[in-house]
């Protein structure tokens, strides 16, 4: 990584904007940065490390304030580093978290930390975490490794000048971050201890096994073997064991040959025994057959008599056979007749049952005939009743008409009576009016035209 330029704004002791162009220094690769104490020399290295990794350059500068205490409130704090690496030019810009004035209104707000990385004017990573990962991917080293191999912060050498050897070792370890090698040392020691423990265990096992070896020729050193000196005799024991193994192998081969020979002889003897057993079995079978032959010879006369009886029986059978066949035929006919008889009996029983059923049905028919006659009579009566019912229906119809007329008559009669009552009332009114008129015209001493009597005052 080669820095080309760095822009610093309100960072550390730098109050304002500063632009440092490293390309103007030349291509020698060596240059000097001078200035008073506190002028900001180390801040340039802090700014480079901050731009790349978000940290300061020295181990004793982790707690330094990133934003300048002298900067104006509206001045932004950021670092922009342009550097080349493997023929490519990158631009990384990073700002820390700090308090800035609000854009509107009074008071302050928090400006969050942010970062961006560009390659050929194109953003390839944004955000602090993404930029950190991308920088490590490009440079191939993390911040600790960068500070070890790329720059050494001032103040670390002062400690070396006045420190003893032990402290100096610790200082160099911190400067070059060689704790990993100390860890390797401790791990190697631990593995060495484990290896020694394993070796001692192997010595014990080897000594135990060596004490159980059955030597053909016992070595002189076996009585003085111990865990302390076993390593001096391991080679001798192994060489002697190889000899013992070879001898044992030779002896084993001889024993195996003898065993094979014995097995072959055993197989031959087993075959002979099997053949002898077969011969013995054949002799036993022969004796059994002879005994059987003698037994058969002794029973020959008995079987001759039996043969004669069989012949006689055959003759008798030839005579009896036709009669037996006739008997069988008759028996079959009898069976057939019995079957027919049984069938006829069943038919007869069915006929008898049918006859009883016919009789019962005949009685039932007669009863039905009587009932039929009764029904005929009832039918005639029903016919008469139906005629009467018809007449009744006519009468009912007439009665219905009469009721209708009667209702109409009643209605008309009621109306007539109402009219008659009204007429009587009007007539009474008329007569009363006439009486009044007559009374007005009636003179004393003359007869009433109505009652024909004389009036008196």
GIQUI-V544729 format. One record per residue. RES is the residue in three letters. PHI is phi in degrees with one decimal (none if undefined). NEAR is the number of other ideal C-beta (glycine too) atoms within 8 Angstrom. Layout:
res=<RES	RES>
phi=<PHI	PHI>
near=<NEAR	NEAR>
This chain:
res=<UNK	UNK	UNK	UNK	UNK	UNK	UNK	UNK	UNK	UNK	UNK	UNK	UNK	UNK	UNK	UNK	UNK	UNK	UNK	UNK	UNK	UNK	UNK	UNK	UNK	UNK	UNK	UNK	UNK	UNK	UNK	UNK	UNK	UNK	UNK	UNK	UNK	UNK	UNK	UNK	UNK	UNK	UNK	UNK	UNK	UNK	UNK	UNK	UNK	UNK	UNK	UNK	UNK	UNK	UNK	UNK	UNK	UNK	UNK	UNK	UNK	UNK	UNK	UNK	UNK	UNK	UNK	UNK	UNK	UNK	UNK	UNK	UNK	UNK	UNK	UNK	UNK	UNK	UNK	UNK	UNK	UNK	UNK	UNK	UNK	UNK	UNK	UNK	UNK	UNK	UNK	UNK	UNK	UNK	UNK	UNK	UNK	UNK	UNK	UNK	UNK	UNK	UNK	UNK	UNK	UNK	UNK	UNK	UNK	UNK	UNK	UNK	UNK	UNK	UNK	UNK	UNK	UNK	UNK	UNK	UNK	UNK	UNK	UNK	UNK	UNK	UNK	UNK	UNK	UNK	UNK	UNK	UNK	UNK	UNK	UNK	UNK	UNK	UNK	UNK	UNK	UNK	UNK	UNK	UNK	UNK	UNK	UNK	UNK	UNK	UNK	UNK	UNK	UNK	UNK	UNK	UNK	UNK	UNK	UNK	UNK	UNK	UNK	UNK	UNK	UNK	UNK	UNK	UNK	UNK	UNK	UNK	UNK	UNK	UNK	UNK	UNK	UNK	UNK	UNK	UNK	UNK	UNK	UNK	UNK	UNK	UNK	UNK	UNK	UNK	UNK	UNK	UNK	UNK	UNK	UNK	UNK	UNK	UNK	UNK	UNK	UNK	UNK	UNK	UNK	UNK	UNK	UNK	UNK	UNK	UNK	UNK	UNK	UNK	UNK	UNK	UNK	UNK	UNK	UNK	UNK	UNK	UNK	UNK	UNK	UNK	UNK	UNK	UNK	UNK	UNK	UNK	UNK	UNK	UNK	UNK	UNK	UNK	UNK	UNK	UNK	UNK	UNK	UNK	UNK	UNK	UNK	UNK	UNK	UNK	UNK	UNK	UNK	UNK	UNK	UNK	UNK	UNK	UNK	UNK	UNK	UNK	UNK	UNK	UNK	UNK	UNK	UNK	UNK	UNK	UNK	UNK	UNK	UNK	UNK	UNK	UNK	UNK	UNK	UNK	UNK	UNK	UNK	UNK	UNK	UNK	UNK	UNK	UNK	UNK	UNK	UNK	UNK	UNK	UNK	UNK	UNK	UNK	UNK	UNK	UNK	UNK	UNK	UNK	UNK	UNK	UNK	UNK	UNK	UNK	UNK	UNK	UNK	UNK	UNK	UNK	UNK	UNK	UNK	UNK	UNK	UNK	UNK	UNK	UNK	UNK	UNK	UNK	UNK	UNK	UNK	UNK	UNK	UNK	UNK	UNK	UNK	UNK	UNK	UNK	UNK	UNK	UNK	UNK	UNK	UNK	UNK	UNK	UNK	UNK	UNK	UNK	UNK	UNK	UNK	UNK	UNK	UNK	UNK	UNK	UNK	UNK	UNK	UNK	UNK	UNK	UNK	UNK	UNK	UNK	UNK	UNK	UNK	UNK	UNK	UNK	UNK	UNK	UNK	UNK	UNK	UNK	UNK	UNK	UNK	UNK	UNK	UNK	UNK	UNK	UNK	UNK	UNK	UNK	UNK	UNK	UNK	UNK	UNK	UNK	UNK	UNK	UNK	UNK	UNK	UNK	UNK	UNK	UNK	UNK	UNK	UNK	UNK	UNK	UNK	UNK	UNK	UNK	UNK	UNK	UNK	UNK	UNK	UNK	UNK	UNK	UNK	UNK	UNK	UNK	UNK	UNK	UNK	UNK	UNK	UNK	UNK	UNK	UNK	UNK	UNK	UNK	UNK	UNK	UNK	UNK	UNK	UNK	UNK	UNK	UNK	UNK	UNK	UNK	UNK	UNK	UNK>
phi=<none	-125.2	-72.1	-103.6	-161.3	-141.1	-115.0	-120.9	-133.3	51.0	-118.9	62.0	-78.7	-82.5	-75.3	-113.5	-85.1	-131.6	-122.6	-110.7	-103.6	-72.0	-66.3	-77.9	-71.5	116.1	-103.4	-68.5	89.6	-124.6	-150.0	-119.0	-110.2	-120.8	158.8	-68.7	-64.7	85.7	-75.1	111.7	-65.2	-67.2	-62.3	-61.7	-67.8	-59.6	-64.8	-63.6	-65.2	-62.6	-60.2	-79.6	-121.6	79.7	-129.9	-80.6	-83.0	-102.5	-68.9	-94.5	-119.7	-70.3	-96.2	-69.1	-71.7	-77.5	-77.5	-67.7	-73.3	-98.4	-73.8	-66.1	-63.8	-94.3	-85.5	-77.4	-104.4	-164.9	-134.3	-121.2	-117.1	-108.4	-141.6	-110.9	-155.7	54.0	80.9	-116.9	-109.0	-116.1	-127.5	-118.4	-124.8	-143.6	-126.2	-84.1	-84.7	-157.1	-92.1	-133.1	-64.0	-67.6	-70.1	-135.4	89.0	-92.1	94.2	-122.0	-135.1	-89.8	-88.4	-73.3	-68.3	-152.2	-157.3	-148.0	-131.4	-119.0	-134.1	55.4	64.3	-120.2	-73.2	-107.4	-159.2	-141.3	93.1	-60.9	-65.1	-62.8	-66.5	-56.0	-64.9	-68.5	-62.7	-63.6	-66.6	-73.1	-80.6	80.3	-139.2	-94.2	-64.8	-64.2	-66.7	-63.3	-68.9	-73.4	-103.3	-103.8	-153.3	-124.2	-67.7	-70.6	98.3	-70.3	-74.3	-61.7	-65.1	-68.3	-63.6	-108.2	-97.7	-77.4	-62.9	-66.5	-68.3	-61.1	-60.3	-65.2	-63.8	-60.6	-65.2	-71.6	-62.9	-95.1	50.3	-95.6	-60.7	-61.9	-73.2	-65.0	-62.8	-61.9	-60.2	-61.5	-65.8	-64.5	-62.8	-63.4	-66.4	-63.0	-63.3	-62.8	-65.4	-63.3	-63.8	-64.5	-62.9	-62.4	-64.1	-63.4	-61.2	-62.1	-63.6	-62.4	-64.3	-63.3	-66.2	-64.0	-71.1	-98.2	-71.6	-96.9	-80.8	-72.5	-123.3	-69.3	-68.3	-69.2	-84.9	-62.9	-76.1	-108.2	-68.8	-153.4	-63.4	-74.9	-110.3	-60.4	-67.1	-74.9	-113.8	-59.7	-61.9	-62.6	-63.0	-65.3	-63.8	-63.3	-65.4	-61.5	-62.7	-61.4	-65.4	-61.4	-61.2	-62.8	-64.4	-61.0	-63.0	-64.8	-62.4	-62.5	-63.1	-64.0	-63.8	-63.3	-63.5	-61.3	-61.7	-64.6	-64.3	-62.5	-61.2	-62.9	-64.1	-61.3	-64.8	-63.8	-63.8	-62.7	-61.7	-61.8	-63.8	-63.0	-64.7	-63.6	-62.7	-60.7	-64.5	-63.9	-62.5	-61.8	-64.0	-62.1	-61.2	-63.8	-65.6	-62.9	-59.2	-66.8	-63.6	-62.7	-64.4	-65.2	-61.8	-66.2	-97.0	-65.0	-62.7	-63.3	-71.2	-64.4	-60.9	-63.0	-66.9	-62.9	-60.2	-63.6	-63.4	-59.9	-62.8	-63.6	-62.7	-60.2	-63.1	-64.1	-79.5	-76.4	-56.1	-60.6	-63.7	-64.7	-63.1	-61.7	-61.1	-62.9	-62.3	-61.8	-58.5	-63.8	-63.7	-61.2	-60.2	-64.5	-64.0	-61.1	-62.8	-62.3	-61.8	-61.6	-62.3	-64.8	-62.0	-63.2	-63.6	-61.7	-60.2	-61.7	-63.7	-61.7	-62.0	-64.2	-62.1	-61.0	-64.0	-61.7	-61.1	-61.3	-67.0	-61.5	-59.9	-62.2	-65.9	-61.2	-61.7	-65.8	-62.4	-59.7	-61.8	-64.8	-61.1	-59.0	-64.2	-63.8	-61.8	-60.7	-64.1	-62.0	-60.9	-62.9	-60.6	-59.2	-62.1	-61.3	-62.6	-60.6	-60.4	-59.5	-59.3	-61.8	-62.3	-61.7	-60.2	-60.3	-61.9	-64.3	-54.6	-59.8	-64.4	-60.1	-59.3	-62.0	-63.1	-62.0	-62.7	-63.4	-62.8	-59.5	-61.4	-64.5	-62.1	-62.1	-63.2	-59.5	-63.2	-59.3	-64.9	-62.9	-61.6	-63.9	-63.4	-60.5	-60.9	-66.5	-64.3	-61.5	-59.6	-63.0	-65.0	-61.3	-64.3	-64.6	-63.6	-63.4	-63.5	-64.3	-65.2	-65.9	-90.5	-75.3	-106.0	-70.4	91.3	-104.1	-71.4	-73.9	-66.5	-96.8	-94.8	62.9	-117.4	-83.7	-91.5	-133.8	-86.8>
near=<8	6	10	10	11	15	12	14	13	14	15	12	9	12	9	8	8	8	8	9	7	9	6	5	6	5	3	6	3	4	6	4	6	4	6	4	3	5	7	10	9	11	12	12	11	15	14	13	15	15	12	13	10	10	8	9	12	13	7	6	11	7	3	8	6	9	10	12	5	5	11	6	6	5	11	7	14	11	14	10	15	10	11	9	10	3	4	8	9	12	10	15	11	15	12	10	6	10	6	11	8	9	3	3	4	3	6	7	8	8	9	5	9	9	16	11	14	11	9	6	3	6	7	7	11	9	8	10	6	10	15	11	9	11	12	10	7	8	10	5	7	7	9	7	9	14	13	9	5	6	9	6	13	7	8	13	8	7	10	10	6	5	9	5	5	6	9	10	8	9	12	10	11	9	9	7	11	8	7	7	7	9	8	8	8	8	8	8	8	8	8	8	8	8	8	8	8	8	8	9	8	8	11	9	8	10	12	8	8	11	8	6	9	4	9	5	4	5	9	5	8	10	5	6	11	7	7	4	8	13	6	5	10	9	6	9	11	8	8	10	9	8	8	11	8	8	9	8	8	8	8	8	8	8	8	8	8	8	8	8	8	8	8	8	8	8	8	8	8	8	8	8	8	8	8	8	8	8	8	8	8	8	8	8	8	8	8	8	8	8	8	8	8	8	8	8	7	6	8	8	6	7	8	8	8	8	8	8	8	8	8	8	8	8	8	8	8	7	8	8	8	7	8	8	8	8	8	8	8	8	8	8	8	8	8	8	8	8	8	8	8	8	8	8	8	8	8	8	8	8	8	8	8	8	8	8	8	8	8	8	8	8	8	8	8	8	8	8	8	8	8	8	8	8	8	8	8	8	8	8	8	8	8	8	8	8	8	8	8	8	8	8	8	8	8	8	8	8	8	8	8	8	8	8	8	8	8	8	8	8	8	8	8	8	8	8	8	8	8	8	8	8	8	8	8	8	8	8	8	8	8	8	8	8	9	8	8	11	7	6	6	9	6	7	6	8	7	11	5	6	4	6	6	7	11	5	3>
